[in-house]
Amino acid sequence: MQNEELTLHILRKIETSKSQKYLANELSMSVGKVNYVLRALIEKGLIKAENFFENKHKNQYKYLLTKEGVNQKIKLTQKFIERKKAEYEEL
């Protein structure tokens, strides 16, 4: 899976995922890889991580797309559609 495609998959699923483990299972990859990508997306400002203060498990976070994250998700989706159209035309 290409970096852009992986980023798009994570941006599409991050707000509905219950945990990194759940997201890793959905994407068929390791939790470590998901964690690595999430940290990079947080550093880029595409995702914001919020801790549940009232939650007993203080290591659980809710991930939210930032405005930049939404814009990036749109751009990557458009690129993905263009790439798939080109593949279809080749067939």
RALIN-V649840 format. One record per residue. N is the residue number from 1. SS is DSSP state (A for helix, B for strand, O for the rest). BURIAL is I if it has 16 or more other C-alpha atoms within 10 Angstrom, else O. D_FIRST is the distance of its C-alpha to the first C-alpha in Angstrom with 2 decimals. Layout:
{{N/SS/BURIAL/D_FIRST} {N/SS/BURIAL/D_FIRST}}
This chain:
{{1/O/O/0.00} {2/O/O/3.79} {3/A/O/6.62} {4/A/O/8.39} {5/A/O/6.35} {6/A/O/6.23} {7/A/I/9.79} {8/A/I/10.75} {9/A/I/10.07} {10/A/I/12.09} {11/A/I/14.65} {12/A/I/15.22} {13/A/O/15.88} {14/A/I/17.43} {15/A/O/20.97} {16/A/O/21.32} {17/O/I/19.90} {18/O/O/22.75} {19/O/I/21.26} {20/A/I/18.32} {21/A/I/18.73} {22/A/O/18.69} {23/A/I/15.53} {24/A/I/13.83} {25/A/O/15.24} {26/A/O/14.13} {27/A/O/10.41} {28/O/O/10.97} {29/O/O/10.53} {30/O/O/13.45} {31/A/I/15.83} {32/A/O/15.92} {33/A/O/12.34} {34/A/I/13.00} {35/A/O/16.34} {36/A/O/15.16} {37/A/I/12.98} {38/A/I/15.93} {39/A/O/18.41} {40/A/O/16.82} {41/A/I/16.83} {42/A/I/20.39} {43/A/O/21.44} {44/A/O/20.29} {45/O/O/22.38} {46/O/I/19.83} {47/B/I/20.54} {48/B/I/23.89} {49/B/O/24.53} {50/B/O/27.89} {51/B/O/29.70} {52/O/O/31.78} {53/O/O/35.22} {54/O/O/37.01} {55/O/O/34.48} {56/O/O/35.68} {57/O/O/32.26} {58/O/O/32.05} {59/O/O/28.54} {60/O/I/27.05} {61/B/I/25.73} {62/B/O/25.10} {63/B/I/22.33} {64/B/I/23.27} {65/B/I/21.72} {66/O/O/23.92} {67/A/O/25.11} {68/A/O/22.72} {69/A/I/19.85} {70/A/I/21.01} {71/A/O/21.29} {72/A/I/17.80} {73/A/I/16.50} {74/A/O/18.69} {75/A/O/17.60} {76/A/I/13.85} {77/A/I/14.88} {78/A/O/17.14} {79/A/O/14.66} {80/A/O/12.34} {81/A/O/15.61} {82/A/O/16.80} {83/A/O/13.84} {84/A/O/14.29} {85/A/O/18.03} {86/A/O/17.82} {87/A/O/15.97} {88/A/O/18.70} {89/A/O/21.40} {90/A/O/20.46} {91/O/O/21.00}}
